[in-house]
Amino acid sequence: MPGRAKQFCRARTRDGTACRCKALKNGRCRLHGGLSTGPKTLEGKVRALSNLKQYCADRF
């Protein structure tokens, strides 16, 4: 939009300065969007556990 100020990510870098990436709708950039909180429902937890078992079986 014309005349709209560029919004920056509100995250802090390792040296303490502000991140200079363009912010998304949630106020953070694509690099600082936050970590996954993992599955919340019972179905999601079961699916994650079955994937973990399958991954471990394939690896070893």
C-alpha distance matrix in Angstrom:
0.0 3.8 6.4 5.8 9.0 9.8 12.0 15.4 18.1 20.7 23.6 26.3 27.9 31.7 32.1 30.3 27.1 23.7 22.1 19.4 17.8 14.2 14.5 14.4 14.2 17.7 16.9 18.9 18.5 20.3 23.4 23.7 23.1 26.6 29.9 31.2 33.3 35.6 37.0 37.5 39.5 43.1 42.2 39.6 42.1 44.8 42.6 41.6 45.3 46.4 43.9 45.2 48.8 48.0 46.3 49.3 51.7 50.1 50.0 53.6
3.8 0.0 3.8 5.5 8.6 10.3 13.3 16.6 19.8 22.2 25.3 27.6 29.0 32.8 32.8 31.0 27.6 24.4 23.1 20.2 19.1 15.9 16.7 17.2 17.4 20.6 19.4 21.3 20.8 22.9 25.6 26.0 25.7 29.3 32.7 34.2 36.4 38.8 40.4 40.9 43.0 46.6 45.8 43.1 45.5 48.3 46.1 45.0 48.7 49.8 47.2 48.4 52.0 51.2 49.4 52.3 54.8 53.2 52.9 56.5
6.4 3.8 0.0 3.8 6.4 9.3 12.2 15.6 19.0 20.9 24.2 26.3 28.0 31.7 31.4 29.4 26.0 22.9 22.1 19.3 18.9 15.9 16.6 17.7 17.8 20.6 18.8 21.0 20.9 23.5 25.9 25.9 25.9 29.2 32.8 34.6 36.6 39.3 41.0 41.4 43.8 47.4 46.9 44.1 46.3 49.3 47.3 46.0 49.6 51.0 48.5 49.4 53.1 52.6 50.6 53.4 56.1 54.6 54.1 57.6
5.8 5.5 3.8 0.0 3.8 6.4 8.8 12.4 15.6 17.5 20.8 23.1 25.0 28.8 28.7 26.6 23.4 20.0 19.2 16.7 16.1 12.9 13.1 14.2 14.2 16.9 15.1 17.4 17.6 20.3 22.7 22.4 22.3 25.6 29.2 31.0 32.9 35.6 37.4 37.8 40.2 43.8 43.4 40.6 42.8 45.8 43.9 42.5 46.1 47.6 45.2 46.0 49.7 49.3 47.4 50.1 52.9 51.5 51.0 54.5
9.0 8.6 6.4 3.8 0.0 3.8 6.2 9.5 13.0 14.7 17.9 19.9 21.8 25.5 25.2 23.1 19.8 16.5 16.0 13.5 13.5 10.9 11.4 13.5 14.0 16.1 13.6 15.5 15.8 18.9 20.8 20.3 20.7 23.9 27.6 29.7 31.7 34.6 36.7 37.2 39.9 43.4 43.2 40.3 42.1 45.2 43.4 41.8 45.2 46.9 44.4 45.0 48.7 48.5 46.3 48.9 51.8 50.4 49.7 53.1
9.8 10.3 9.3 6.4 3.8 0.0 3.8 6.5 10.0 12.4 15.2 17.3 18.8 22.6 22.6 20.7 17.4 14.1 12.9 10.3 9.9 7.2 8.3 10.7 12.2 14.1 11.5 12.7 12.4 15.4 17.2 17.0 17.6 21.0 24.6 26.8 29.1 31.9 34.1 34.9 37.6 41.1 40.8 37.7 39.5 42.6 40.6 38.9 42.3 43.9 41.3 41.8 45.5 45.2 43.0 45.4 48.4 46.9 46.1 49.5
12.0 13.3 12.2 8.8 6.2 3.8 0.0 3.8 6.9 8.9 12.1 14.5 16.5 20.3 20.6 18.5 15.6 11.9 10.9 9.2 8.6 6.0 5.6 8.4 9.7 10.9 7.9 9.4 9.8 13.2 14.9 14.1 14.6 17.7 21.4 23.7 25.7 28.7 31.0 31.6 34.5 38.0 37.9 34.8 36.4 39.6 37.9 36.0 39.4 41.2 38.7 39.1 42.9 42.8 40.6 43.0 46.0 44.8 43.9 47.2
15.4 16.6 15.6 12.4 9.5 6.5 3.8 0.0 3.8 6.3 8.8 11.0 12.7 16.5 17.0 15.0 12.1 8.5 7.1 5.9 5.7 4.8 4.8 8.5 10.8 11.0 7.5 7.6 7.7 11.3 12.2 11.3 12.5 15.5 19.1 21.8 24.0 27.0 29.7 30.5 33.6 37.0 37.0 33.7 35.0 38.2 36.5 34.4 37.6 39.5 36.9 37.0 40.8 40.8 38.4 40.6 43.7 42.5 41.4 44.7
18.1 19.8 19.0 15.6 13.0 10.0 6.9 3.8 0.0 3.8 5.6 8.5 10.5 14.2 15.4 13.4 11.3 7.6 5.7 6.5 5.8 6.0 4.6 7.8 10.1 9.2 5.9 4.5 5.2 9.0 9.3 7.7 9.2 11.8 15.4 18.3 20.4 23.5 26.3 27.3 30.5 33.7 33.9 30.5 31.6 34.9 33.3 31.0 34.1 36.2 33.7 33.6 37.4 37.6 35.2 37.3 40.5 39.4 38.3 41.4
20.7 22.2 20.9 17.5 14.7 12.4 8.9 6.3 3.8 0.0 3.8 6.7 9.8 13.3 14.3 11.6 10.1 6.6 6.7 8.7 9.2 9.7 7.9 10.6 12.0 10.1 6.7 6.1 8.3 11.8 11.5 8.8 10.2 11.8 15.4 18.4 20.0 23.4 26.3 26.9 30.3 33.6 34.1 30.8 31.6 35.1 33.9 31.5 34.4 36.8 34.5 34.2 38.0 38.5 36.1 37.9 41.3 40.6 39.3 42.2
23.6 25.3 24.2 20.8 17.9 15.2 12.1 8.8 5.6 3.8 0.0 3.8 6.7 9.9 11.6 9.3 8.7 6.1 5.6 9.0 9.4 11.1 9.8 12.2 14.1 11.8 9.0 6.9 8.3 11.0 9.5 6.6 9.0 9.9 13.1 16.5 18.3 21.6 24.8 25.7 29.3 32.3 32.9 29.4 29.9 33.3 32.2 29.5 32.1 34.7 32.3 31.6 35.4 36.1 33.5 35.1 38.5 37.8 36.3 39.1
26.3 27.6 26.3 23.1 19.9 17.3 14.5 11.0 8.5 6.7 3.8 0.0 3.8 6.7 7.9 5.6 5.6 4.6 5.6 9.3 10.9 13.4 12.9 15.6 17.8 15.6 12.7 10.6 11.3 13.7 11.4 9.1 12.1 12.4 15.1 18.7 20.5 23.7 27.2 28.2 31.9 34.7 35.4 31.9 32.0 35.4 34.4 31.4 33.8 36.4 34.0 33.0 36.7 37.4 34.6 35.9 39.5 38.7 36.9 39.5
27.9 29.0 28.0 25.0 21.8 18.8 16.5 12.7 10.5 9.8 6.7 3.8 0.0 3.8 5.5 5.3 5.5 6.1 5.9 9.3 11.0 14.2 14.5 17.2 19.9 18.0 15.3 12.5 12.2 13.9 11.0 9.7 13.3 13.6 15.7 19.4 21.6 24.4 28.0 29.5 33.2 35.7 36.3 32.6 32.6 35.9 34.6 31.5 33.7 36.2 33.6 32.4 36.0 36.6 33.5 34.7 38.3 37.3 35.2 37.9
31.7 32.8 31.7 28.8 25.5 22.6 20.3 16.5 14.2 13.3 9.9 6.7 3.8 0.0 3.8 5.4 7.5 9.4 9.6 12.9 14.5 17.9 18.2 20.7 23.3 21.2 18.8 15.9 15.5 16.7 13.4 12.2 15.8 15.4 16.7 20.5 22.4 25.1 28.8 30.5 34.1 36.4 37.1 33.5 33.0 36.2 35.1 31.8 33.7 36.2 33.6 32.1 35.5 36.3 33.1 33.9 37.5 36.7 34.3 36.7
32.1 32.8 31.4 28.7 25.2 22.6 20.6 17.0 15.4 14.3 11.6 7.9 5.5 3.8 0.0 3.8 5.8 8.9 10.2 12.9 15.4 18.8 19.5 22.5 25.1 23.2 20.4 17.9 17.5 19.2 16.1 15.1 18.7 18.6 20.3 24.0 25.9 28.7 32.4 33.9 37.6 40.0 40.8 37.1 36.7 39.9 38.9 35.5 37.4 40.0 37.4 35.8 39.3 40.1 36.8 37.6 41.2 40.3 37.8 40.2
30.3 31.0 29.4 26.6 23.1 20.7 18.5 15.0 13.4 11.6 9.3 5.6 5.3 5.4 3.8 0.0 3.8 6.7 9.0 12.1 14.7 17.6 17.8 20.9 23.1 21.1 18.0 16.1 16.4 18.7 16.0 14.2 17.5 17.5 19.6 23.4 24.9 28.1 31.7 32.8 36.5 39.1 40.0 36.5 36.2 39.6 38.7 35.5 37.6 40.3 37.9 36.4 40.0 40.9 37.9 38.7 42.4 41.7 39.4 41.8
27.1 27.6 26.0 23.4 19.8 17.4 15.6 12.1 11.3 10.1 8.7 5.6 5.5 7.5 5.8 3.8 0.0 3.8 6.5 8.8 12.0 14.8 15.5 18.9 21.3 19.8 16.5 14.7 14.8 17.4 15.2 13.8 17.1 17.9 20.5 24.1 26.0 29.2 32.7 33.8 37.5 40.2 40.9 37.3 37.4 40.8 39.6 36.6 38.9 41.5 38.9 37.8 41.4 42.0 39.0 40.2 43.8 42.8 40.8 43.4
23.7 24.4 22.9 20.0 16.5 14.1 11.9 8.5 7.6 6.6 6.1 4.6 6.1 9.4 8.9 6.7 3.8 0.0 3.8 6.2 9.1 11.5 11.9 15.3 17.6 16.3 12.8 11.3 11.6 14.6 13.0 11.4 14.4 15.7 18.7 22.3 24.2 27.4 30.7 31.8 35.3 38.3 38.8 35.3 35.7 39.1 37.9 35.0 37.6 40.1 37.5 36.7 40.5 40.9 38.1 39.6 43.1 42.1 40.3 43.1
22.1 23.1 22.1 19.2 16.0 12.9 10.9 7.1 5.7 6.7 5.6 5.6 5.9 9.6 10.2 9.0 6.5 3.8 0.0 3.8 5.7 8.7 9.5 12.8 15.6 14.6 11.5 9.2 8.5 11.2 9.7 8.8 12.0 13.8 16.8 20.2 22.6 25.6 28.8 30.2 33.6 36.6 36.8 33.2 33.8 37.1 35.5 32.8 35.5 37.7 35.0 34.4 38.1 38.3 35.5 37.2 40.6 39.4 37.7 40.7
19.4 20.2 19.3 16.7 13.5 10.3 9.2 5.9 6.5 8.7 9.0 9.3 9.3 12.9 12.9 12.1 8.8 6.2 3.8 0.0 3.8 6.6 8.8 12.4 15.5 15.4 12.2 10.5 9.0 11.7 11.1 11.2 13.9 16.4 19.5 22.6 25.3 28.1 31.2 32.6 35.8 38.9 38.8 35.2 36.2 39.3 37.5 34.9 37.9 39.8 36.9 36.6 40.4 40.3 37.5 39.4 42.6 41.1 39.7 42.8
17.8 19.1 18.9 16.1 13.5 9.9 8.6 5.7 5.8 9.2 9.4 10.9 11.0 14.5 15.4 14.7 12.0 9.1 5.7 3.8 0.0 3.8 6.3 9.4 12.9 13.2 10.6 8.5 6.0 8.4 8.5 9.3 11.5 14.6 17.6 20.4 23.3 25.8 28.7 30.3 33.3 36.4 36.0 32.5 33.7 36.7 34.7 32.3 35.4 37.2 34.2 34.2 37.9 37.6 35.0 37.2 40.2 38.7 37.4 40.7
14.2 15.9 15.9 12.9 10.9 7.2 6.0 4.8 6.0 9.7 11.1 13.4 14.2 17.9 18.8 17.6 14.8 11.5 8.7 6.6 3.8 0.0 3.8 6.7 10.1 11.2 8.9 7.9 5.9 8.6 10.2 10.8 11.8 15.3 18.6 20.9 23.7 26.2 28.7 30.0 32.9 36.1 35.7 32.3 33.9 36.8 34.7 32.7 36.0 37.6 34.8 35.2 38.9 38.5 36.1 38.6 41.5 40.0 39.1 42.5
14.5 16.7 16.6 13.1 11.4 8.3 5.6 4.8 4.6 7.9 9.8 12.9 14.5 18.2 19.5 17.8 15.5 11.9 9.5 8.8 6.3 3.8 0.0 3.8 6.7 7.5 5.2 4.9 4.5 7.7 9.9 9.4 9.4 12.9 16.4 18.6 21.0 23.7 26.0 27.0 29.9 33.3 33.0 29.7 31.3 34.4 32.6 30.7 34.0 35.8 33.2 33.6 37.4 37.2 35.0 37.5 40.4 39.2 38.5 41.8
14.4 17.2 17.7 14.2 13.5 10.7 8.4 8.5 7.8 10.6 12.2 15.6 17.2 20.7 22.5 20.9 18.9 15.3 12.8 12.4 9.4 6.7 3.8 0.0 3.8 5.5 5.4 5.6 5.5 7.2 10.4 10.1 8.7 12.3 15.6 17.0 19.4 21.8 23.8 24.7 27.3 30.7 30.2 27.1 29.0 32.0 30.0 28.5 32.0 33.5 31.1 31.8 35.5 35.2 33.3 36.0 38.8 37.6 37.2 40.6
14.2 17.4 17.8 14.2 14.0 12.2 9.7 10.8 10.1 12.0 14.1 17.8 19.9 23.3 25.1 23.1 21.3 17.6 15.6 15.5 12.9 10.1 6.7 3.8 0.0 3.8 5.5 7.5 8.8 10.3 13.5 12.5 10.4 13.4 16.6 17.5 19.3 21.8 23.3 23.7 26.1 29.7 29.3 26.5 28.6 31.7 29.9 28.7 32.2 33.8 31.7 32.7 36.3 36.2 34.6 37.3 40.0 39.1 38.9 42.3
17.7 20.6 20.6 16.9 16.1 14.1 10.9 11.0 9.2 10.1 11.8 15.6 18.0 21.2 23.2 21.1 19.8 16.3 14.6 15.4 13.2 11.2 7.5 5.5 3.8 0.0 3.8 5.6 8.3 9.9 12.3 10.4 8.0 10.4 13.7 14.8 16.2 19.1 20.9 21.1 23.8 27.4 27.4 24.5 26.3 29.5 28.1 26.6 30.0 32.0 30.0 30.6 34.3 34.5 32.9 35.4 38.3 37.6 37.3 40.5
16.9 19.4 18.8 15.1 13.6 11.5 7.9 7.5 5.9 6.7 9.0 12.7 15.3 18.8 20.4 18.0 16.5 12.8 11.5 12.2 10.6 8.9 5.2 5.4 5.5 3.8 0.0 3.8 6.9 9.8 11.6 9.5 8.4 11.0 14.7 16.7 18.3 21.3 23.6 23.9 26.9 30.4 30.6 27.5 29.0 32.4 31.0 29.1 32.4 34.5 32.4 32.7 36.4 36.7 34.8 37.1 40.2 39.4 38.7 41.9
18.9 21.3 21.0 17.4 15.5 12.7 9.4 7.6 4.5 6.1 6.9 10.6 12.5 15.9 17.9 16.1 14.7 11.3 9.2 10.5 8.5 7.9 4.9 5.6 7.5 5.6 3.8 0.0 3.8 6.7 7.9 5.8 5.3 8.3 12.0 14.4 16.5 19.5 22.1 23.0 26.1 29.4 29.5 26.2 27.4 30.7 29.2 27.1 30.2 32.3 29.9 30.1 33.9 34.1 31.9 34.1 37.3 36.4 35.5 38.7
18.5 20.8 20.9 17.6 15.8 12.4 9.8 7.7 5.2 8.3 8.3 11.3 12.2 15.5 17.5 16.4 14.8 11.6 8.5 9.0 6.0 5.9 4.5 5.5 8.8 8.3 6.9 3.8 0.0 3.8 5.4 5.3 5.9 9.4 12.7 15.0 17.8 20.3 23.0 24.5 27.4 30.6 30.3 26.8 28.1 31.2 29.3 27.1 30.3 32.1 29.4 29.6 33.4 33.2 30.9 33.2 36.3 35.0 34.1 37.4
20.3 22.9 23.5 20.3 18.9 15.4 13.2 11.3 9.0 11.8 11.0 13.7 13.9 16.7 19.2 18.7 17.4 14.6 11.2 11.7 8.4 8.6 7.7 7.2 10.3 9.9 9.8 6.7 3.8 0.0 3.8 5.7 5.5 8.9 11.3 13.2 16.4 18.4 21.0 22.9 25.7 28.6 27.9 24.4 25.8 28.7 26.5 24.3 27.6 29.1 26.2 26.6 30.4 30.0 27.6 30.1 33.0 31.6 30.8 34.2
23.4 25.6 25.9 22.7 20.8 17.2 14.9 12.2 9.3 11.5 9.5 11.4 11.0 13.4 16.1 16.0 15.2 13.0 9.7 11.1 8.5 10.2 9.9 10.4 13.5 12.3 11.6 7.9 5.4 3.8 0.0 3.8 5.9 8.1 10.1 12.7 16.0 18.1 21.1 23.2 26.3 29.0 28.6 24.9 25.8 28.7 26.7 24.1 27.1 28.8 25.8 25.7 29.4 29.3 26.6 28.7 31.8 30.5 29.3 32.6
23.7 26.0 25.9 22.4 20.3 17.0 14.1 11.3 7.7 8.8 6.6 9.1 9.7 12.2 15.1 14.2 13.8 11.4 8.8 11.2 9.3 10.8 9.4 10.1 12.5 10.4 9.5 5.8 5.3 5.7 3.8 0.0 3.8 5.5 8.4 11.5 14.2 16.9 20.1 21.7 25.1 27.9 28.0 24.4 25.1 28.3 26.7 24.0 26.9 29.1 26.5 26.1 29.9 30.2 27.7 29.6 32.9 31.9 30.7 33.8
23.1 25.7 25.9 22.3 20.7 17.6 14.6 12.5 9.2 10.2 9.0 12.1 13.3 15.8 18.7 17.5 17.1 14.4 12.0 13.9 11.5 11.8 9.4 8.7 10.4 8.0 8.4 5.3 5.9 5.5 5.9 3.8 0.0 3.8 7.0 9.3 11.9 14.6 17.4 18.8 22.0 25.0 25.0 21.5 22.6 25.8 24.2 21.9 25.0 27.1 24.7 24.7 28.5 28.8 26.6 28.8 32.0 31.2 30.4 33.5
26.6 29.3 29.2 25.6 23.9 21.0 17.7 15.5 11.8 11.8 9.9 12.4 13.6 15.4 18.6 17.5 17.9 15.7 13.8 16.4 14.6 15.3 12.9 12.3 13.4 10.4 11.0 8.3 9.4 8.9 8.1 5.5 3.8 0.0 3.8 6.7 8.9 11.9 15.1 16.4 19.9 22.8 23.1 19.6 20.2 23.6 22.4 19.8 22.6 25.1 22.9 22.5 26.3 27.0 24.9 26.7 30.0 29.6 28.6 31.5
29.9 32.7 32.8 29.2 27.6 24.6 21.4 19.1 15.4 15.4 13.1 15.1 15.7 16.7 20.3 19.6 20.5 18.7 16.8 19.5 17.6 18.6 16.4 15.6 16.6 13.7 14.7 12.0 12.7 11.3 10.1 8.4 7.0 3.8 0.0 3.8 6.3 8.8 12.4 14.2 17.7 20.2 20.6 17.0 17.1 20.4 19.3 16.4 19.1 21.7 19.5 18.9 22.7 23.6 21.4 23.1 26.5 26.2 25.3 28.0
31.2 34.2 34.6 31.0 29.7 26.8 23.7 21.8 18.3 18.4 16.5 18.7 19.4 20.5 24.0 23.4 24.1 22.3 20.2 22.6 20.4 20.9 18.6 17.0 17.5 14.8 16.7 14.4 15.0 13.2 12.7 11.5 9.3 6.7 3.8 0.0 3.8 5.4 8.8 10.9 14.2 16.6 16.9 13.2 13.6 16.9 15.8 13.1 16.0 18.5 16.6 16.4 20.1 21.0 19.3 21.2 24.3 24.3 23.8 26.6
33.3 36.4 36.6 32.9 31.7 29.1 25.7 24.0 20.4 20.0 18.3 20.5 21.6 22.4 25.9 24.9 26.0 24.2 22.6 25.3 23.3 23.7 21.0 19.4 19.3 16.2 18.3 16.5 17.8 16.4 16.0 14.2 11.9 8.9 6.3 3.8 0.0 3.8 6.9 8.1 11.7 14.2 15.2 11.9 11.8 15.4 15.1 12.7 15.2 18.1 16.9 16.6 20.0 21.5 20.3 21.8 24.9 25.4 25.0 27.5
35.6 38.8 39.3 35.6 34.6 31.9 28.7 27.0 23.5 23.4 21.6 23.7 24.4 25.1 28.7 28.1 29.2 27.4 25.6 28.1 25.8 26.2 23.7 21.8 21.8 19.1 21.3 19.5 20.3 18.4 18.1 16.9 14.6 11.9 8.8 5.4 3.8 0.0 3.8 6.4 9.5 11.5 12.1 8.6 8.3 11.8 11.4 8.9 11.5 14.3 13.3 13.2 16.5 18.0 17.1 18.7 21.6 22.3 22.3 24.6
37.0 40.4 41.0 37.4 36.7 34.1 31.0 29.7 26.3 26.3 24.8 27.2 28.0 28.8 32.4 31.7 32.7 30.7 28.8 31.2 28.7 28.7 26.0 23.8 23.3 20.9 23.6 22.1 23.0 21.0 21.1 20.1 17.4 15.1 12.4 8.8 6.9 3.8 0.0 3.8 6.0 7.9 8.4 5.1 5.5 9.0 8.9 7.5 10.2 12.7 12.5 13.0 15.9 17.3 17.3 19.0 21.5 22.4 23.0 25.2
37.5 40.9 41.4 37.8 37.2 34.9 31.6 30.5 27.3 26.9 25.7 28.2 29.5 30.5 33.9 32.8 33.8 31.8 30.2 32.6 30.3 30.0 27.0 24.7 23.7 21.1 23.9 23.0 24.5 22.9 23.2 21.7 18.8 16.4 14.2 10.9 8.1 6.4 3.8 0.0 3.8 6.7 8.4 6.5 6.9 10.3 11.2 10.6 12.7 15.3 15.7 16.2 18.8 20.4 20.7 22.3 24.6 25.8 26.4 28.4
39.5 43.0 43.8 40.2 39.9 37.6 34.5 33.6 30.5 30.3 29.3 31.9 33.2 34.1 37.6 36.5 37.5 35.3 33.6 35.8 33.3 32.9 29.9 27.3 26.1 23.8 26.9 26.1 27.4 25.7 26.3 25.1 22.0 19.9 17.7 14.2 11.7 9.5 6.0 3.8 0.0 3.8 5.4 5.2 6.3 8.7 9.9 10.7 12.4 14.4 15.4 16.6 18.6 20.1 21.0 22.7 24.5 25.9 27.0 28.9
43.1 46.6 47.4 43.8 43.4 41.1 38.0 37.0 33.7 33.6 32.3 34.7 35.7 36.4 40.0 39.1 40.2 38.3 36.6 38.9 36.4 36.1 33.3 30.7 29.7 27.4 30.4 29.4 30.6 28.6 29.0 27.9 25.0 22.8 20.2 16.6 14.2 11.5 7.9 6.7 3.8 0.0 3.8 5.4 5.1 6.2 8.6 9.9 10.6 12.3 14.3 15.3 16.6 18.4 19.9 21.1 22.6 24.5 25.8 27.2
42.2 45.8 46.9 43.4 43.2 40.8 37.9 37.0 33.9 34.1 32.9 35.4 36.3 37.1 40.8 40.0 40.9 38.8 36.8 38.8 36.0 35.7 33.0 30.2 29.3 27.4 30.6 29.5 30.3 27.9 28.6 28.0 25.0 23.1 20.6 16.9 15.2 12.1 8.4 8.4 5.4 3.8 0.0 3.8 5.5 5.2 6.2 8.6 10.0 10.6 12.3 14.3 15.5 16.6 18.3 20.1 21.2 22.7 24.4 26.2
39.6 43.1 44.1 40.6 40.3 37.7 34.8 33.7 30.5 30.8 29.4 31.9 32.6 33.5 37.1 36.5 37.3 35.3 33.2 35.2 32.5 32.3 29.7 27.1 26.5 24.5 27.5 26.2 26.8 24.4 24.9 24.4 21.5 19.6 17.0 13.2 11.9 8.6 5.1 6.5 5.2 5.4 3.8 0.0 3.8 5.5 5.1 6.1 8.6 9.9 10.5 12.2 14.3 15.3 16.3 18.3 20.0 21.1 22.4 24.5
42.1 45.5 46.3 42.8 42.1 39.5 36.4 35.0 31.6 31.6 29.9 32.0 32.6 33.0 36.7 36.2 37.4 35.7 33.8 36.2 33.7 33.9 31.3 29.0 28.6 26.3 29.0 27.4 28.1 25.8 25.8 25.1 22.6 20.2 17.1 13.6 11.8 8.3 5.5 6.9 6.3 5.1 5.5 3.8 0.0 3.8 5.4 5.1 6.2 8.6 9.9 10.5 12.4 14.2 15.2 16.5 18.4 20.0 21.0 22.7
44.8 48.3 49.3 45.8 45.2 42.6 39.6 38.2 34.9 35.1 33.3 35.4 35.9 36.2 39.9 39.6 40.8 39.1 37.1 39.3 36.7 36.8 34.4 32.0 31.7 29.5 32.4 30.7 31.2 28.7 28.7 28.3 25.8 23.6 20.4 16.9 15.4 11.8 9.0 10.3 8.7 6.2 5.2 5.5 3.8 0.0 3.8 5.5 5.1 6.2 8.6 9.8 10.6 12.3 14.2 15.4 16.5 18.5 20.0 21.4
42.6 46.1 47.3 43.9 43.4 40.6 37.9 36.5 33.3 33.9 32.2 34.4 34.6 35.1 38.9 38.7 39.6 37.9 35.5 37.5 34.7 34.7 32.6 30.0 29.9 28.1 31.0 29.2 29.3 26.5 26.7 26.7 24.2 22.4 19.3 15.8 15.1 11.4 8.9 11.2 9.9 8.6 6.2 5.1 5.4 3.8 0.0 3.8 5.5 5.2 6.2 8.6 10.0 10.6 12.2 14.3 15.4 16.6 18.4 20.3
41.6 45.0 46.0 42.5 41.8 38.9 36.0 34.4 31.0 31.5 29.5 31.4 31.5 31.8 35.5 35.5 36.6 35.0 32.8 34.9 32.3 32.7 30.7 28.5 28.7 26.6 29.1 27.1 27.1 24.3 24.1 24.0 21.9 19.8 16.4 13.1 12.7 8.9 7.5 10.6 10.7 9.9 8.6 6.1 5.1 5.5 3.8 0.0 3.8 5.5 5.1 6.2 8.7 9.9 10.4 12.3 14.2 15.3 16.4 18.5
45.3 48.7 49.6 46.1 45.2 42.3 39.4 37.6 34.1 34.4 32.1 33.8 33.7 33.7 37.4 37.6 38.9 37.6 35.5 37.9 35.4 36.0 34.0 32.0 32.2 30.0 32.4 30.2 30.3 27.6 27.1 26.9 25.0 22.6 19.1 16.0 15.2 11.5 10.2 12.7 12.4 10.6 10.0 8.6 6.2 5.1 5.5 3.8 0.0 3.8 5.4 5.0 6.2 8.6 9.8 10.6 12.3 14.3 15.3 16.7
46.4 49.8 51.0 47.6 46.9 43.9 41.2 39.5 36.2 36.8 34.7 36.4 36.2 36.2 40.0 40.3 41.5 40.1 37.7 39.8 37.2 37.6 35.8 33.5 33.8 32.0 34.5 32.3 32.1 29.1 28.8 29.1 27.1 25.1 21.7 18.5 18.1 14.3 12.7 15.3 14.4 12.3 10.6 9.9 8.6 6.2 5.2 5.5 3.8 0.0 3.8 5.4 5.1 6.2 8.6 9.9 10.6 12.4 14.3 15.7
43.9 47.2 48.5 45.2 44.4 41.3 38.7 36.9 33.7 34.5 32.3 34.0 33.6 33.6 37.4 37.9 38.9 37.5 35.0 36.9 34.2 34.8 33.2 31.1 31.7 30.0 32.4 29.9 29.4 26.2 25.8 26.5 24.7 22.9 19.5 16.6 16.9 13.3 12.5 15.7 15.4 14.3 12.3 10.5 9.9 8.6 6.2 5.1 5.4 3.8 0.0 3.8 5.4 5.0 6.0 8.6 9.8 10.6 12.2 14.4
45.2 48.4 49.4 46.0 45.0 41.8 39.1 37.0 33.6 34.2 31.6 33.0 32.4 32.1 35.8 36.4 37.8 36.7 34.4 36.6 34.2 35.2 33.6 31.8 32.7 30.6 32.7 30.1 29.6 26.6 25.7 26.1 24.7 22.5 18.9 16.4 16.6 13.2 13.0 16.2 16.6 15.3 14.3 12.2 10.5 9.8 8.6 6.2 5.0 5.4 3.8 0.0 3.8 5.4 5.0 6.1 8.5 9.9 10.5 12.4
48.8 52.0 53.1 49.7 48.7 45.5 42.9 40.8 37.4 38.0 35.4 36.7 36.0 35.5 39.3 40.0 41.4 40.5 38.1 40.4 37.9 38.9 37.4 35.5 36.3 34.3 36.4 33.9 33.4 30.4 29.4 29.9 28.5 26.3 22.7 20.1 20.0 16.5 15.9 18.8 18.6 16.6 15.5 14.3 12.4 10.6 10.0 8.7 6.2 5.1 5.4 3.8 0.0 3.8 5.5 5.2 6.1 8.7 10.0 10.8
48.0 51.2 52.6 49.3 48.5 45.2 42.8 40.8 37.6 38.5 36.1 37.4 36.6 36.3 40.1 40.9 42.0 40.9 38.3 40.3 37.6 38.5 37.2 35.2 36.2 34.5 36.7 34.1 33.2 30.0 29.3 30.2 28.8 27.0 23.6 21.0 21.5 18.0 17.3 20.4 20.1 18.4 16.6 15.3 14.2 12.3 10.6 9.9 8.6 6.2 5.0 5.4 3.8 0.0 3.8 5.5 5.1 6.3 8.7 10.4
46.3 49.4 50.6 47.4 46.3 43.0 40.6 38.4 35.2 36.1 33.5 34.6 33.5 33.1 36.8 37.9 39.0 38.1 35.5 37.5 35.0 36.1 35.0 33.3 34.6 32.9 34.8 31.9 30.9 27.6 26.6 27.7 26.6 24.9 21.4 19.3 20.3 17.1 17.3 20.7 21.0 19.9 18.3 16.3 15.2 14.2 12.2 10.4 9.8 8.6 6.0 5.0 5.5 3.8 0.0 3.8 5.5 5.2 6.2 8.9
49.3 52.3 53.4 50.1 48.9 45.4 43.0 40.6 37.3 37.9 35.1 35.9 34.7 33.9 37.6 38.7 40.2 39.6 37.2 39.4 37.2 38.6 37.5 36.0 37.3 35.4 37.1 34.1 33.2 30.1 28.7 29.6 28.8 26.7 23.1 21.2 21.8 18.7 19.0 22.3 22.7 21.1 20.1 18.3 16.5 15.4 14.3 12.3 10.6 9.9 8.6 6.1 5.2 5.5 3.8 0.0 3.8 5.4 5.1 6.2
51.7 54.8 56.1 52.9 51.8 48.4 46.0 43.7 40.5 41.3 38.5 39.5 38.3 37.5 41.2 42.4 43.8 43.1 40.6 42.6 40.2 41.5 40.4 38.8 40.0 38.3 40.2 37.3 36.3 33.0 31.8 32.9 32.0 30.0 26.5 24.3 24.9 21.6 21.5 24.6 24.5 22.6 21.2 20.0 18.4 16.5 15.4 14.2 12.3 10.6 9.8 8.5 6.1 5.1 5.5 3.8 0.0 3.8 5.5 5.7
50.1 53.2 54.6 51.5 50.4 46.9 44.8 42.5 39.4 40.6 37.8 38.7 37.3 36.7 40.3 41.7 42.8 42.1 39.4 41.1 38.7 40.0 39.2 37.6 39.1 37.6 39.4 36.4 35.0 31.6 30.5 31.9 31.2 29.6 26.2 24.3 25.4 22.3 22.4 25.8 25.9 24.5 22.7 21.1 20.0 18.5 16.6 15.3 14.3 12.4 10.6 9.9 8.7 6.3 5.2 5.4 3.8 0.0 3.8 5.8
50.0 52.9 54.1 51.0 49.7 46.1 43.9 41.4 38.3 39.3 36.3 36.9 35.2 34.3 37.8 39.4 40.8 40.3 37.7 39.7 37.4 39.1 38.5 37.2 38.9 37.3 38.7 35.5 34.1 30.8 29.3 30.7 30.4 28.6 25.3 23.8 25.0 22.3 23.0 26.4 27.0 25.8 24.4 22.4 21.0 20.0 18.4 16.4 15.3 14.3 12.2 10.5 10.0 8.7 6.2 5.1 5.5 3.8 0.0 3.8
53.6 56.5 57.6 54.5 53.1 49.5 47.2 44.7 41.4 42.2 39.1 39.5 37.9 36.7 40.2 41.8 43.4 43.1 40.7 42.8 40.7 42.5 41.8 40.6 42.3 40.5 41.9 38.7 37.4 34.2 32.6 33.8 33.5 31.5 28.0 26.6 27.5 24.6 25.2 28.4 28.9 27.2 26.2 24.5 22.7 21.4 20.3 18.5 16.7 15.7 14.4 12.4 10.8 10.4 8.9 6.2 5.7 5.8 3.8 0.0
